[in-house]
Amino acid sequence: MNSTHLPPATLNTRLLSIDALRGLIILLMLLDHVRETFFLHLQVADPMDLGTVEPALFISRSLAHLCAPMFIFLSGLSAFLYGEKHQGKAAVASFLFKRGLFLVVLEFTLVNFAWTFQFPPGVIYLQVIWAIGLSMLALSALIWLPRMALVILGLVIIGGHNLLDSLHFGPESTLHIPWAILHDRGWIDISENLRLRTSYPLLPWIGVIALGYAAGPWFGRASTVTQRQSYLLISGLAALAGFIALRLLNSYGEKPWRLGDNSLQTLMSFFNITKYPPSLLFLALTMGLGLLLLRALERCQTQAWIRPLSAFGGAPMFFYLLHLYVLKLLYLAAVSIWGLNQGLFFGFDNFASVWLCTSLLALVLFPAVRWFAELKARRRDITWLKYL
């Protein structure tokens, strides 16, 4: 693959690793959504029920935990780089506000329809695109804070929000809706025919995007490769060390782990963490691993396999919408041909089929994703393209 097939961002050594990491987490997301489409008869709880979840399913779901934290972190980091390119926080704030609103509208329309194929919808699931959009709206205001204040705020939110876990407000309370959006995953009744499900409570994600923006100078023009890789290594290891220390204490930031019947069950319990909302230890583990992956991808930037990953990462929203509709159409086609099996859902008989289906879909969808990434790079005069 030559350089003409890649957007300009991937040609910059500072940005190649960012797009490559986006591409990697997009593929992990694809794996998780193939699981949700064709392996739904073995649905997983949050955190997972280790008495019913086989190791292959546990590992697959755990890998997908990287997706939301790192995508939102990279959204903050990219916002800083956007400001470096366009010279000023005012331009960043304006872009974040408009794109955040765009993503919220997208969640209510095209994204929700891709999951349900119901119109008008009876339920709207407010998921990761909603969380990214609202996080961007919050960051559009927060970027005016000094960098150190932004770091402290992000760490306080991530580290302290589990203190609020016991706080709940019933539907009769005026605080029910704002708290369901911010921290307490639940249902919001709009009418007799419409309900909202706040699948991704917002508060912790604001902390993540704030830290992503604060990390932006590591990838700025003033930072050297050596400095950047040192920062990524130290922060990644610190996050993982914090995860291990707190997990061993078994006292704060996550539900307790237990000794299992064997070492594998014990290990699975240790890494069985809560995503909705993301616990302190969920974010410490995933962001720690994500930062080390970002460093590793930069160190591998001369290798050929980085290029396809960066192409996937160059058009993430386009891929997100494309793969949702492709999976839904494949599911409907499979049901129409073979009917329903494995209970109420059509599905695969083993988890190896999930991996195989994911690999085939990635290969099939790659040309379209690369085409759109090239289009974005070539047609910078089309303003709306940058929002995808």
N, C-alpha and C positions, 0 to 999 in steps of 0.2 A: 504494500500500500504506500503510495507516495504522498508527499505533503499536500498536494492539491486536493486530496480527499478529506482533509481535516480542517475544521474551523481554526482561525488564527490563534484562538486561545491555547490550543493544544501545541502550537509551535513555540510557545513561550515556555521556557523551562520552569518558570515559577508556577505556571498554571496547568501544565501537563498532568502533574500528579493530582490536582484537584479534580479535573475532568475524569481521570482514570479511576479515582476513588468513587466519584459519582457513578461511573459506569459499573463498577463492581457492586455497589449497593443496589443499583437498579436490577442487576441480574439476580441478586439475592432476593429482592422484592418479587421478581418474576417467579422464582422458585416457591416463595410463600403463597403467591396468588394462584399458582397452578395447584398447590396443595389445597387451598381453600375451594377451588373449583372442582377438582376431581378426587379429592381425598376427604371431603367434608363429612363423610360418614364416621370419620375418626377426628371429630373436632377437638380442639384443645382449649382448656380453661386458661385463666391468667391469675396467678402463675399456674403452670401445668400440673395436672393430676398425675403424679408419678406412678400411681397404682395402675393406670390404664394406658399410659403413653409409652410406646416402644422407643428404644434408644435412637433409631434412625429418624423418627418423627421429632423427638426432643432436640436432636442436633440441628435438624433443618429449621425448626422454629426458632431455636436459639441464635442461629446465624442471621436470621431475618431481623433479630433485635437490633442489629447494627444500623438498619436502614433509616428509620426516622431520626434518631439522634444525630447521625452524621450528616444527613441531608439538611436538617435544620441548622446545624453548626456551620456547614459549608455555605448555606444561604447567607448567614451573617458575615462570614469571611468574604464571600463574593461581593456583598454590599460595600464593604470597605474598599475592595479593589475597584469597584465601579466608581466610587468617589475619588480615588486616586487618578483614575482615567479622566473623569469629568470635572475634576477640580472643584471640590466643595461639598460640604455636608448638605447644603440646600438641595442640590441635585440628587443626592442619595435619598434624603427624606422624601422628596417628591416621587422618586421612582418606587421606593419601598411602599409608600402609601397607595399609589395607583396599582402596583402589582399585587399588593396584599388584598385590595378590594377585588381585583380581577380573580384571584384564586378563591376567595370566598364565594363569589358568584359561580365560579366553575364547579365548586363542590356541590352547590345546591342544584346545579343543572346537569351538565354533561357527565360529571363523575358519578353522581348518585344514580342517574339513569343507567349508566353502564353496569352498576351493581344490581339494580332491581328490574330494569326494563318495565317499569310501571309508570304510566302517565294518565292522570295526575298521580303523584306518589302518595302512598299512605304513610310511609316512613322515610325520613331523610337522615342518613347516617353522616354525622359530622366527623370526618376522619382526618387523615394526615394532611390533605390539601387545605382543609379548613384550618388546621393547626398552624401550618406554614403561613397561610395568608394572615391570620390574626397576629402571629408572631412578627411578621413584617410590619403590620400596622403599629404594633407596640414599639418595634425598633425604630420606626420613623421618628418617634418622639425621643427615644432613649439615646440616640446617637449624639445628641447635644451635650450629654454628660461627659465629664472628663474620663479618659480611658480607664484610670484606676477605679473611679467610682463605678464604671460599667462592669469591671471585673468583680468588684466586691458585691455589687447587686446580683450578678449572675451566680456567684458562689453561694450567697445567702439564700437565694431562691431555691437553687438545686439542693443545697445542704439542709435547708430548714423546712421545706414544704411538707415533709412527712410528719411534722409536728401537728399539722392540720388534718391528719387522716381521720381523726375521731369527730371532726366537725361536720354535721349534716343538717340540712334544712328540708323540711317536707314541702310538698306542693302548695300547701296553704301559706307558706312563708313568702314574703316579698324578696327574700334572698335566695330562694330556690333556683331561679333561672340563672342569675349571675354566678352562683356557686357551682351549679352544674356545668357551666361553661368553663369556669376557672379551675376547679379541682375535683369535684365529686361526680364521677361518671354516672350518668343517669338519663332519665327520659324527661322531655319537655313536651307537654300537651299543648298544641296550638289550637286544635279544634277537634271535633268528634272524628274527623276523617284524616287528620294529619298529626304525626308525632315526630319529634326530633330526638335522635340518640347522640349524646355527646361522647362519642367513642374516644376522643383525644382531648381530655381536659387540658386547658391552655397553660396554666401558671408555670409548670416546670419548663415548658418549651420556650417561654420568654427568657428564662435563665440561660438556656442552651444557645439561643440565637444571639444573646448579648455577649456571651463568651466567644462565639464565633466572630463577631464583629471586632471584639477586643484583640483577637488573635490575628486580625488582618495585617498589621504592620510586619508580622513575621514573613509575609509574602510580598511586602511592599518593595519598591525599588531600592530603598535604603538598606534592606536586609541582605546579607550574604547567604549563600547556600549553607555554609558551615554554621552560621548563627541559627538559621531556620531549622536545620536538622537537629541542632542541640536543643532548641526550645521544644520541638516536637517530641524528642526522646525523653527529656526531663519531665514534661507535663504528662506524657502518656504513661510513663513508669510511675509517676506520683499518683495518678488516678487509679492505676491498677493496685498499687500498694495500699491506697486508702480502701479500695474495695476488699482486698484480702483481710486487712486488719479489722475493719468493721464487721465483715462477714464472720470472722472467727469469734469476735465478741458476741455475735448473735443477739444484739440488743437494740439496734436502731437502724432505720433506713431500709428495712426489708422484713418480710415474714421469716420466722426462724427456719433454719435447715436442720435436718436430723440425720443420724446414722442409719444407713439402709442395711438390707440383708447382705449386701456385698459392696465392694469398692465402687463399682459403676453406679449403683443406686445412690450411694453417699455423694459421689461427685455430681450426679445429676441434681440432687437436692441442694448442694452448695451453690450451683449455678442456676437454680430455678428462681427467677426474679420477676418482679411485677412491672408491667408496661403501662397499665391504664389506671391512674396516671403513672408515669415513669418514676420509680422510686429513686432515692439517692444512690443506692447500690446499682440499680439498673443503669443509671447514667454514668456512674464511675467506671463500670466495667466496659460499657459500649464505647464511651468516648475515649477511654484509655486505649482500648484496642484500635479504635478508629484513628487516633493520632499517630500511633505506631505504624499503622497501615499507610497513612499518608506519607510518613517519612520513608517507609520501605519503597513505595511506588515512585517517589522522587529519585531514590537511589537506583531504581531500575529503568529510568526513563529512556535509556538508549536501546532497550530490548524491544523487539518487534511486537510482542504480545500486548504491550502497553497501548499501542495505537488503536486497536479495535475497542478496548475499554474506554479510551478517551473519546472515541466517536459516540459510543452509547451515552457517555456523560455530557456530550455537547448538545444533546437535545432531550433532556430528561422529561420535561412536561409532555412533549410530543409522544415519547415512548410510553409514558404513564397512561395517557388516554388511549393510544393505539392498542396496547396489550390488554387493557380492560375490555375493550369491545371485541377483540379477537377471541379472548377467553370465553366471553359470554356467548358469542356466536358458535364457538366450538362446542360448548356445553349443550346449547339448544340443538345443534345438529346431531350430537351424539345421542341425546335423548330421543330425538325423532327417529333415528336409525335403529338403536338397540333397546330403547325403552329404559325405564328406571330399574336399577338393580342396587344391591347392597343397601337395602332398606328404602329410604325415600329419595336417595340421591344416586345419580349415575356416578361411577367412580372406578378408579384403578384397584386392582387386587393387591398390589404391593407398592412399597414406597420407591423402589428402583424405577418404576414407571413414571413417577413424578419427576425424578431427575432427568430421565430420558426425554420426557415431554418438554421440560424446561430447556434442555440443550437444543432440541429441534426448533422450538419457537424462537430462541435467541438467534439461531442461524437464519431462520426465515425472515425475521423482522429487521435484521441488521441492515440490509440495503435501504429500506425505507427510512430508518433512523439516520443513517449516514447521509442520505439525500437531503433530509430536512436540516441537518447540521450544516451542510454545505450551503443550502438556501439561506439560512440565517446569516452565514458569514458573507455571502455574496450580495444579498439584498438588504443592506443596512438602512436603506431609504424607506423600507416598509416598517413603520414603527411598531405595529402590533406583534411582529414576529419575535421581538425581544422578550415579550411576556410569556412565550412558550419555551 
